[in-house]
Amino acid sequence: MNPAETTTTQLGQPNATAILFFLIFVGITLAITYWAARKTKTTSEFFAAGGGVSAAQNGFALAGDYMSAASFLGIAGLVATSGFDGLIYSVGWLVGWPVVTFLIAEPLRNLGKYTFADVVAYRLKQTPVRLSAAVGTLTVVSFYLIAQMVGAGNLIHLLFGLSYETAVIIVGAVMILYVLFGGMIATTWVQIVKAVLLLAGATGLAGMVLAKFGFSPLRLFNEAATQYGAEVLAPGKLVNNPLEAISLGVALMFGTAGLPHILMRFYTVPDAKAARSSVFYATGLIGYFYLVTFILGFGASVLVGRQAITGVDKGGNMAAPMLAEVVGGTGFLGFISAVAFATILAVVAGLTLSGAAALSHDLWSSVVRKGQAPEAEQLKVARLASLFLGVLAIILGVAFKGQNVAFMVGLAFAIAASANFPALLLSMAWKKFTTYGAVASMLTGAFSSVLFIFLSPTVQVDLLGNPEALFPLRNPGVITIPLAFIVGAVVSLLFPEHESAARFAEVKHRMHVGAPKPAPAAAPVASTPGSGLPHPAATGSEAKA
């Protein structure tokens, strides 16, 4: 089966089907936002959907929040152009979820309120810890937003034929509507709808690919080996340095457990059991999705051809849409294009909400107002923070036009793994962890990640065109993650804090048992009319009252 190297593609031309599906998706999600806006009256509803999301719903929303355009388009493109090695990203992203299940989900739900800083600051001094956590959170959110917005601009320019700037403004404007009016309730449902659409689209596309090979994945892999040589099925082409592979793997794995927009989702469920169950659902959905992208990548390399894929986009990001066009025609290309657009919208909404929580809850309510801000003020600041981040996302998206921003997702994961994860784990697991230790760990993780990525071949050689880089690894995780742990431990031992150590037993108890339930209000005592005595039916504690 020869690849369609000479096939002309409709990519870059206005696609009526894509526009129709996109308008349907936006229409449905704006209707959800209108419904959610009427239910979003408190800060808890704005940031955590009032804790009323079920485990299954949160599982789909987590999957929708996590399966970004980088997952869908990026991994399919990497597998199409690099073969088996393209899977290193999907495996790295997936194996982070057991870490979240066993170490993070339940304690986070029991100890926190809206952000991961709630957990780190639980027994430590609030102001320095929340300021440092906000630096890590906003840095991760900013880099992730830039990557998503630039990706959105390029993607929609290619898929819909719109100008780059128009595409960025549309994504930003629709996302602001979701978050500003609907808060977490709207964002959750946008992510659920997007997850269902993405899983359905990817499954349909994989089914159409396998149908051409008698539903035998082995025949597909053999055809790829025939066209591109046996090495297409072997590792070592994309990442051939073992230390580089380990460094990338640990950053992807522990980065998942430090992403603010993922951690925030655990506050939307009623209790710790639901938090753990939701990770179980999400892991199954995400694992299935990554298996499907493996089929899409090899299918694209065989049926579309690497030359045609890289001819449209050097990074190979258009492999999945081009495959959809080859196996399902222009109509199916339109559907997959609209799904890719929906994917970016849902992820950007989740990112903006987590950034707004850092600005309004961690900085304004806890640091500036010392926890004394009234409910109406908190909600107003939360909405203003969302609007600010939405506008900032549009500005950054336009400013970084034409830049290679692929490294920014890697940078976001490196910062999440180095700045957020070590402090989060140490605060929950180590009695001697102190305020100074937390601040030093978070700032060291954030700044060392940015510094080493700036000195890495990704920026120095690929982006700036220098002959060589000062730091050899493309991803610094293997250096920066242990460094953050070591600095946090050493500083804590140098500056002990007896008060925070004394509260560790309380943290440990609440981590496993949850917040104490408020005592039920005493029932009014029924009395026999005119007697002033308790009614005979009022027994036990009621009678004693």
N, C-alpha and C positions, 0 to 999 in steps of 0.2 A: 504494500500500500504506500504509494508515494505521497509525500506531503504536498500540500497545495501551495508550493512556493510562489507560483505565479498568480494565485488567486487575488483578485482585487477586493479590497475590503471597504465596507461602508463607514468605517471608523472616521470620525471627523466631519461626517455629513450629518445635518439635522435628521434625527431618527424619530418618526412620528410615534412608533410603538414605545420607544424609550420615554419620550416626553409624556405620553398618555399614562404609562405605568407610574412614572414619577409624580405626576399630578394627582393620581389616585392615592398614592402613598402619602403625599403631603396633605391631601384632603382628609384622609382617615385620621392621620396623626394630629392635625389641627383640631378636628372634632374631639379627639381624645383630650387635647390640651384645654379646650373650652370646658369639657366636663370636669377635668382635673382642677381647673382654676376655681371652680365653684366649691371644691372640697378642700382647697389649700388656704386655710385661714390662720394657721399657726406655724411657728418655726419648725416644730417637729414634723408637720405635714410637708413643709417646703423641702427640708433636708432628708427626711427619713420616711416619707409617706405615712407618717403616724404609726410606724411599726406594724402596718396592717397588710403587708405583702406575704403571701403564702410561700412555703419552701419551693414548690414547683415553679411558681411564677418568678421568684427570685433567681432560681436556677437558669431559667430561660433569659432573664434580664442580665444576669452575670455573663452568660454566653454572648448575648447581644452586645454588651459593653466591651467584652474582651476580643471578640472576632472582628478586628478592624480591617480596613482596606489592605493593610500590610499583610494580614493573615490570608485574606481571600486572593487578592491580586498578586501580592509579593511572593508568597510561597509557591503558588502555581507557576509564576514566572521563573523563580529560582530552580524549581524542579525541571521545568521545560528547558532551561538553558544550561543547567549544571548536572541534571540527573539526580541520583540518589542523595547526593550531598545537600541538596536544597532542603531536605527534611530536618537538618540540624536545628533550624529555627522552630519548626513545629514541635519537635520532640522537646526542645528546651522550654518552650512556652507551656507545653502540656504537663511536664513533670513538676512544674512549680505548684500545681493544684493540690497534690497530696501534702505538700508543706503547709499550704493554706488550711487544708482540712484538719490536720493533726496539731498544728502549732498556733494558728492564728484565729480561725473563725469563731470558735466558742468563747475564748477569753476576750476577744475584741468586742463581741456582742454584750458580754456581761459587764465589762469595765467601762465602755465608752458611751458616748451620746450621739455625736455626729461625725467626728474625725478621729484619725489614729492618734493625734496629739492628746486627745482625752485620756487615752490609755497610758501613754508615756508620762504625762503630767499628773497622773492620778495621785501618787504619793510624793511627788517632787514639787519644787517651786514652779508655780504656773508661768509667770512672765518669761523667764529666759528659755524654758523648754518650748513654750508655744511659739515664741519668736523664731527659734531655730527650726522647729518643725515646719513652720510656715515657709521658711526659706527653701527647705527640701521639697515641700509640696508644690509651691508655686514654680520652682525651677523645673520639676518633672512635668507639671501641667503645661508650662510655656513651651518646652521643647516638643512635647507630644502634640500640642495644638499646632505648632508651626508645621510639623511633618504632615498632620492630617489636612490642614488648610491648603498647603502647597500641593499635596496629593489630590485634594478635591479640585483645585483649579486646573491642574494638568489633566486629570481624569475626565472632568466634564467638558473641557475644551476638546479632548479627543473623541468622547462619546456622543456629545450633543452638538458640537460645532459652535458652542458659545465662546465668547472671549474669556480669557483667564480671569480678569478682574470681575466680570459679571458673575462667573461661577463662584468665586470666593465670596462675593457679597450675598448671593442667594443662599449659600450654605450658612453663612454667618447670621443672616436675617431670620431664616426659618428656625435655626437653633436658638436664637435669642427669644423668639416667641415661645418655644417649648419650655425653656428654663424659667424665663421671667414670669410667665403666667401660671404654668402648670407645675413647676418645681419637680420634686422627685416622683410624684404620682404620674405626671405626664411622661417624664423621662423613662420611668420603668416600663410603661406600656409601649412607648416608641421602641425601646430596646427589645421587648418581647416580640412585637410585630416584625421588626427587622430580623431577629434571630430565626423566626419561622420562615420568613421569605428567603433568607440566605441559605438555610438548610434545605429548603424545598428546591431552590434554584440550583444549588450545587449538586444535590442528589439527582435531579432531572438531567443535568448536564453530564454527570458521571455515567448515568444509565444510558444515555444516548451514545456516549463514547464506547462503553463496554458492549453495546448492541452491535457495533461494527466489528467486534472481535469475539463474537459468539459468547458474550458474557464471561469471558475468561481473562482475568488480569494477567495471567502468565503469557498468553498470546500477545497482549499489548506490550509487556516488558521485553519479550523476545523480538518483537518488531522494532522497538527502540534500540535494542542491542545490535540488530542487523543494520540499522541506518547509521548509528553513531558509535558503534564499537562496544565491546563488553564492559569497558570502564564506566559507561553510563550507569551501570548497576552497582558500582563499587564506590566506597567513600574515598575522600582525599583530594577531590578536584577543586572544591570551593574553599575548604579549610584544610590545608595540608600540614600545618604546624600543630602538634599535639597540645602544646601549652595554650595556643590560640583557641583550640576547640574547647578545652577545659574552661578557659576564661569566659568565652562566649556562653557556654552552657550554664555556668554558675550565675552569671549576670541575668540570663533569661529566667532561670529557675527561681532565684531569690528575689529578682525584680518583681515577679508576679505578686509575691507576698508583701511588697512595699508600695504598690501602685495606689495612690490615694483614691482614685475613682473606683477601684475594685473594692478596697477595704471599706469604703463608705456604704457599699450596698448591704453589708451585714447588719446595719442598724435599721434596715427597712422591714426586717422580719420580727415576729412577736417574741421569740426567745432563742436561746443558744442552740437548742435541738434543731430548730428550723434553719438556723444559720449553717449548721453542719450538713443538714440534709440538702440545702440549696447548693452547697459546693459539690455534693455527690451528683446531683442532676447536671450541674454546669460541666463537671469533668467528663461525664458521659457524652454530652452534646458536643463539647469542644474536641474530644478525642475522635468522635465519629467524623466531625467536620475535617480534621486534619488528615484522616485516612482518605477522605473523598478528594482533598486537594492534591494528594499524591497521584490519584487516577487522572485528575484534570491536567497536572503538569506533564505527565508522560503522554497523555492523549494529545495535548497541544504540540509537543515536540514531534510526535509521529504524524498527526493529521494536518497541522498547520505548517510546521517546519520552523527550525530555529532562525533561519535567515529572514523569513517573513516576520517573525515575532520581533526580532531585534531591529528590523528595518522600520517598524512603527514606533517602538520605544526601546532605547538601548538597554534599559534595566529589565526588559521582559515583562513589565507590569500589565501589558495588554494581552497576555497569553490566554487567560480565561475568556474575555469577551470575544477574541478572535476565534477561539475554539467553538464558542456558542454560535457564532455566525456560520462556521463551516458545517457543524452538525445539525443546526436547527434553523438556519436562515436568518434574515434580517429581523424578523419578529422576535425570535429567541434572543438575538443580540440585544434588542431593545429592552427585553425583560431583565437580562443579566446586568445591563448598564444601569437600569433603574435600581436594582438591588445593590449594586456597588455604591451608588449615590446614597441610598438609604443607610448603608453600612457606615459611611463617613458621618452622616447627620447624627446617628444614634451615639457614636463614640464621642463626637465633639460635644454633644449635650451632656454626657456623663462627666467629661473632663471639666467643662465649665462649671458644673454644679459643685464638683470637689474643690475647685479653685475658689469659688464663692464661699464655700464653707470655711476654708482656711482664712480668707479675708474677714468675713463677718463674725464667725463663731470664735476662731482662735485669736484673731488680732483685735477686732473691735469689742466684742462682748466680754472676752476673758482678760485681755491685756489693757485696753483703753478704759473700759467701763468696769473692770474688776468684778464681772459677774452680776452687776447691778442693773443692766439694761432691761427696760420693760419689754414685754413680748412684741408689741406693735413696732417698737424701734428696731428690735432684732430682725423682724421680717422685712422692714423697709430697707435696712442696711444690706440684708441678704440679696434682695432684688436689685439694689443699686450695684452691688458687687458683681452680680450675674451680667447686668447690662455692660458694666465696665470691661469685664473679661470677654464678652461677646464682641464688642467694638475692637478691643485689643487684638483678638484673634483675626478679625478682618484686616486690620492694619498690618499685622505681622505676615499674614498670608500674601498680601500684595507686595510688601517690602522684600520678601524672600523669593519673588518670582524668578524662575530660571535657575535657582540655586539647587545644587544637589543636596537634598535634605535627608537622604536615606539614613545617614549616620545619626540623625536626631532621635529616632525611635530607639536605637541602640544606646544612645546617651541617656535617654529618659529611663530605660531599664537599668543602666549602670548606676544612675543616681538613686533610683528607688531601692536597688539592692544594697547600695553602700551607705546612703544617708538615712533611709527610713527603716529598713528591715532590722539592722543590728540594734538600734535603740529600742525598737518595739519589742524585740525578743528579750533583750537584757532587762528591760523594765519589768517584764512579766516573770522572768525566770531567775534573776539574781538579786538576792537580798541586799548586797552591798553597793548596788548601782545608785549613783547620786545625780543631782542636778548638773554639776559641773561635768560629770562623765557623759550624761545624755547630750548636753550642748556640744561638747568636744567631739563626740562620736558623730552626731548629725552633720556638723559643719565640716569636719574632716572628710566624711564620706562624700558630701556634695562638692566641695572644692577640689578634692583630689581627682574625682571622676571627670570634672570639667577640664582640669589641667592636663591630665594624661590623655584624654581624647583629643584635646587641642594639639598635643605633641605627637599624636599617633600618625601612622601612615594615611589613615582615612582623611584627615584634615591637611596635614603637611604635604603629602605626595599627591593624593587624588584631587584635593580641592585647591590647594595653593600652588601646586606644580613644582614644589621643591624636590631636589634629587633624592633626599633621604629624610627620615624622621628621627627625632631624638628619643622617642619611646617606641620599642619594636612592636608592641601588641596593638591590634585594632580595637580590642575591647579590654578595658583595664580591670574588669571584675575580679580577677584572681589576685590582684594586688590591693585594690581599694576596699573590698569587702572585709578581708582579714584585718586590714589597717584600721577600719572603723571600729571593729570589735576590740582590737588591742588598745587603741587610744581610749575608747570608752572605759575599758577595764582598768588601765593604768591610772587615768585621771581620777576615777572613782576611788581607787585605793589610796591615792595621794591626798585627796580631799574627802575624807569620810563624812557621812551625814547621818547622825544617830536617829534623828526624827523620822527620816524616810525609811531607814532600816526597821524601825519599830512598827511602821505601818505595813510591812511586807506580809505579815500574817493575814491582815485584813484583805490585802490584794489577792492573796492566794485563795482565801475562802470565797471571796466574791467571784473570782475567775472561774471557779468550778460550780458554785451554787447560784450565782447571779445576785442581782440587787435584792435587798429584803423587800418582801411584799408589804405594802402599806396595810396597817391594821384595819379591818372592816369597821365601818362606823357602827356604833351601838344602835340597835333598833329601838325606836321609841316604845316606851312601856305602855301596854294597853291597860286601862284601868276600868273597873266596874263603875258605870255611871253613878256619880254622887257619893261613892264610898271613899275615893282617894286611895284605894288599895289596888295592887296588881290584879289584872284579870286572871282567873284560874287557868286560862289557856297559855298564859305567858310563863314558861318554865325555864329552868336552868339559869343561864347567865342573864337572860332577859328579866326574870323575876328578881334576881339579885340586884339588878340595876335599879 
